């Protein structure tokens, strides 16, 4: 639920702080994976090739 408050000028201002915190947590959790993936991409490709089933 979004809390709605009134500013000093009388405008209705929704409170999005809960969603901003949630978005910041998601970004903070995915950022290390996105940053480190290019450095370990060659190792992950070798692991996929070595683990495939040859028949």
Secondary structure, DSSP 8 states (H G I E B T S, - for coil): --EEEE-TTS-EEEE-HHHHHHHHHHHHHHHHHHHHHHHHHHHHHHHHHHHS---
